[in-house]
């Protein structure tokens, strides 16, 4: 079969062996020839000498050949000494001529006939010397590589000039029908005839042998259990997530070397091969592979860090796809690819296209696989429920509402856009050794007998650890300075030790949390009836737990404030029902932290956001406009944009405070044109005035910062309510001219937007007059720094897994939530205070604390809240909720998606690793904020916003929400709360 006309010319063959050099015979002692008669002429003498050589050469040639019937008896072994030609020289051509003459004399007409004679299938049993010579050659035992069979064939015969002809056509091959072009695959067989050249014939035979070897290797790979899903077996998440791409590549390269090498030859470019050879001196083979891969990517103009190409990985993937074509049950890897594409919302046409070429399975097959995986996940849930017969609850559950807008393609009467609402739940295993084995009846008796009635405002105040808050506040100040000033990073270890050791209270062990997602339902959990249905669905249907077994124990159910409130109402409504499961006294609701943290974030904006902007109006709204974030909507309260604003302003304030303290300590004042970060660096580097600053010096600066700007007394001192000592609160500065307030360049005087909420008791800013002749601008900044410090400490403590630090912040928020009008969470924190101070046994308290946070990575600093985990699951559910006809309790959403959420997240985490990329860190990249800090810092310095100016007035004043909350509780709210909750126990 001839190849296509555009096939390239056949390249010259370069042998890896040295050029063959015929061996010269060993010198032998030559007996002097008898003198010829002097009467002979010169020609006659030569003829006589030749005849003598012929007689001598033929001596022993028939040794071991003539039978004894001829009367010839051979004794001894034939001489192995090389024939000597006397004093005459003989060329290689002469030797070849003698060999050909002898060959033809015995009836062997050609070299091919000679080779066929020597290498016949029947051994030369009657001629040992021939058999030994053939065996010695064929087995390749010669010490000279050039005399071995492969060298003779490929170094002498294949590149021989007469093995091809001038202008020879491209080589043709005898290929099996399955390897023919599409136009010939189903047609009659094509006879290619005799190969046109010897070289083509040798290539054709090599190709056929290679195909046989590849076929054998491919058949052997079908016994590899790692890629198989035999008929009758069910796919599981454990089998999929245990896939090892690197191990698969190693297995293929070792067990199918010809197949892997042939495809690698086609995939790896010549330049990459050279790079790989040059990189062979690298420390490890992996380094060499990465070097060659990066070089190949760079050659094609791609960034090896962002779009790295790996030809060996491609070869592995394509071999796995080809094996799926060869054997339909070699389907594990295409199944993994198909499910990964499903998690990425890949269009089903793309999945079907990749199924066509074997890389993935079809969309319908993906759904079938997900149903099978959902059955496996459902069986695991039922197994957990079965264990409740003998064990107290070793898990807790969290659930939240989930909703998604379903758009109508064509709206008409009875068909319109609608919001689908439901409930999603997650089961989280408790940490080992933290189960609580108490009964609900005993807990209820303890709560009835508890000292809730003895709770007073004084006890709530005494419960606050002010020394801890002051210490962690100073540590937060130093951590903020270190974050932005490289000159201070030498103190990082000492500062971080404050968080991990000095002020650490109860740190949770950093281990991977075991998480099981549960089926979604179409139940609205925002009502008491909805919560009742959700709990019945989770316990009796999904876990299939025995009701009486569940009723024996206390089970923690986590949720946001609305969920917790509905559970309490459910327990109150059913407390007079039949004892046991139906009274739901076994449910222990636990308020979760992410929604609480978000609520405090929104409270900060309500307190500090003054609607008008314009001349001589400073504060949070003013600074947001300075930073160019005018589109921010404080009423909407998006969590991450709000967090960024609070943190950026907080950091800038602390940095400008550091500038003020450095100027006071050194007397050195840099020009206003110098950016804030640059001048702070100048203080602490090189010949700077504070270049020799020690850790104690830095700690002293942080101590002054906290006392002057981050405590309640500092707020009162700034307003003139208490004596203001300059050694603590700093000196007074001269007033500045505000006529050129640059707020006009970034904002405009405008009327406040109409509030969407009608509730005016939310602790908003109020118009005021400066009757005490203090500094209201500074007072507002101090109030901001204190409230945002509590917020950021709450965030940091949660991330670092120190639940003890979290609760120290919650102790002050018991008052501040009342002061900001967030009464729902204020009541929840009072309930939590009563539980922890008077009612819960120590074992239950420790169980709650140790399981308040979840860690999906097992790493330090990667803890998160349970309700935030559920929010992430809800996001994935809505992202994969890809049909308007499905409700949340449909089989597709409840099982195909709901039960497989954790598997989806795991496979999305592992796929980049399998493909050679870095594992997704699931952390937001930290943007460069130097320009924002410098711009905002210039405004603070220009108008002395963080210095004390006596008599400076502001059109609004931020209240001390802690003091307001204290007044509210002392005014009767605490007693009202206690009386109301005690009545529920009656």
Phi, psi and omega in degrees: 000125181276139175286176181294161185293341182265017177293142182289159176296145184290127184286157175290146184268130179249115184279142176281352183265157176291153181299136183290133176238115181303142181283139175273142180294150178292142180296134180242149176293130184254126177285140180297130180290145178295144182294139178277155179300135184291349182281348182281148176283175181297315181294321180294324177296319179295319179296320180294317178299320179297319180295321178296320178295320179298319179295315180295320182294322183283350181293121178088001180294328182264018179296125181079010182252308183289133178287169183290343181296340177278358178084016181253127180244124179264127178242141178076180180268148177293147181294136178260005180286141179290145178292138180251145184260016179073217181273356181275147177269148180223139183270170175297325177297322178296317179298315179299323180295320179296317180298315180295320178299313180296319181300314181288328179298328182266006174097009176264112191275339184213166177295321177299319178297322179294314180295323177295325178292318183287323187256031178295161183290326179282130180289157177274076185289331182273354180231090184298321183295322178293315181299318179293319180296317179294316180298319180298321182284311186295324180283356175066040183268004179293142179283350180258114182304328183289346181261004181276159187302315184295329178290321179298317184288308190266345179258338182246311185282310185300313181274007182299140182303327182273003177283349176220177181234158177299141180056039180294143178293164177301150183295149176238158188224151173269098185255150176293161186301323183291349180254009182277161175298158181304326182288341182247352189297322183255005181270183178292156180297144182255122178272119180272345181072194181289141177299139185291331181223158177297321181298319178296319180296318178295318177299317180300316179293322178296319178298317180297318178293322178295320178296321177297317180295317179297321179296319178294319179296319181295321177296320179294328180293339182286355173267001181282109187292338184293339182253359188260148165229086186300157179299139180093348178262152182252136179287144180229159178295327181295321179291326180285316184284348176272004178299140181232105183293318179295319177296325178294318178297318178296317181296315180297316182293329182277318187265348175223064188296321182290317178299313181294320182292320181295318179287325177295325178298322178286333187270323187274124182287157179302321180294322179293326177296318178296318178298322180294319178295318179293331181272004182295343178274006179295166184299315182230162177296327179297321178297319180295318179297315179297321181296316180292320179297315179297321179295320179295319179293318180295325180297326181271007177083016179256156179277116183296338180278334185253325183227054184292134176254138181232102183297326180290326175294319178298318178300317179299314181298316184289326176296318178297322177294320180293323178295329176295325174293322183289323183220116189297339181269000171275068197242359187298311182295314175301329177293318178299316179296317180298317180291323176298318178296325178296319180293338179268009182058036178292138181298143184296333177295323177294319179296319179293326177296314178292331174295324180300326181257012169086358182283327181231174169260167185289166180299317179297321178292327176298315179298319177298318179295321180293325175296320178295317177295324177295322176299321177295316178295321178296323177295324177296320178296317179295326177294322176295319178295327179296326182290343180292349177294327187243346185237150170292162183306123179253019178211166171231159181236146176231137176220157184205161179284150178223139182213159180203139179283127175256113182276135176275131183295316176225110183282139177204181181300119182091353179229117183205172175295141179211156179263122175272124180242146179199196182226135176241144185225155179223139176256126182240124180289141176287154177291150183302134177080012182245012180289147176250123187256022180278158180268154178294327179296317180295321179294321179295319177297319179297320180291323178293324182271357184292175184262032180305324181294340181272357181291130179229168177297322180299320180291325176295321178292319179295333181287343180282130178266088183294326179295320178296315180299321178294317181294315181289334175294317177296320178297322178295322178299312181294322178297323178293318178297317181294330181296329186249349183240103179301334182295341183256004184293346178294345180261009187299315183299319180291323180290316180294331177296333177296323181280325185270341184230298190299310184252013175287143183242298178217097182268133180278142179298131179279090177228155183291126179281138176272122189232138175230120174280154184241171182295143172281157178228166179265022184270138176272109185275006181278355178246162179295319178297321179297319178297321178300314179293322180297314181297319177297319180296316183293316188278310189272329182263308185281315177276341182052039181278152176285128186301315182296327178292320179294321185293347182282342189238175174254126183242128180281127176240118186261153178181180177280185186297322180294316179298314180298319180296319180292325177294319179296319177296320178300315179296324180290321181291328186257008186291342179262007179281191180296137178300151178117211187298320188294344179274347177058027176286347179284349181276128176244099182287138178234123180290135183260166198264334186291315178294326176297315179297319178295321179295322177292324176299314179293328177295323178298317179294323178296322182289322193251357183265107176266125189300318184284149171231152179157198185295134176062022175246113183248180177121196187296314180298317178302315183289326176298319177292321177302322181279001177075026180249049184295338182284354182294134181249106182291336179289328179287318173069043175299133192296306189289318173298321179295318179299317181297319180295312181298317183290317181298316180292320178298313180297317181296320178299314181295323178292321178290327174297320177298322177299315180299316181293323178295321178294320179294321185283321187259337186076002181266124181240119177279156182295154182294338180288347182278128180301151185301311183294325180291318182289327176293321175299322181295328178294325192251005180233162175057237179264021182298157184296335181242027181296332180267019181300133178260173178298322178296322177296316180295320178296323178294321176296320179293323178297317177295323179298314182295314183293327185274334190228352192231021179226165184296323182294327176295323178296316179294320180294324180293334179267357179082015179284337178227166178298135183253107180272127182293331180292341178256311189260001175089164184282164174276144179247161180287146179294154181246161179278123182264010187297329182256038180305121184283004173300329181298336182276343185243345179213181179219159176291126183212155177283149180295147177290153178293129181288139179283332181266142180268350181284119181260007182258044184251022175068035181284168177294154183229149174290144184205167174242150183271077183281334182273359180059032173271202180243099184287329177296315178295322179298318178297321179294320179295317177299321178295312182300320181292312182292322179287327175301315177298321180294312182291327176293323176298316178297314183293317181296322178295312181298323182274357175076023178260091183291336176295317176295325178300314184287336174294325175288321180299333180296324178278332178288344173304326179271317188292326177298323175295321182292334179264001179085008178273074190289331181297308179288333175298316177295321180296321179290327174294320177298319179295324178296316178297318180298313186282328184276330190230329198250319185280139172292160184300321181298321179290321179299314181294324178296318178295314183296316184289347181239020181285337183238161181233150180224109184274351181248337184079012183255155175294144178076011182239028177280154177212171183278153179295318180289333173290321174303316179294324177297320177296319177297319178299322179298317179293321179299314180292328179292324181265003179281079197259023176212134182289343183275352182265135171261171185291340178260010175289158181298325181295312183281315186293321185253305183303323181257306188301313183284344185253012184301314181295322176296321177299314180296321181294317182289330175289331176286321187276330184301314176300325179292317178299327183267011172091008178264172177284149178294140179296124183278345182054035174235142181288134177298141181274112181287160177283116185251014183299317182296319179296316182294316180295320181292315180291322178296326178296322178293316179301318182288320184298322183251013176050047186289340180249016174250160184271118175241108183297132178085001181287123184255156175229153182287351178216160179225127176281126181285157171280094187298332177294314179294322178296317178297321177299317179296321180296315180293319178291337180281001175125350181295323179294314179296321178298318178297315182296314181297320181293317182284327176294325179296333179290336180277347185292000000 
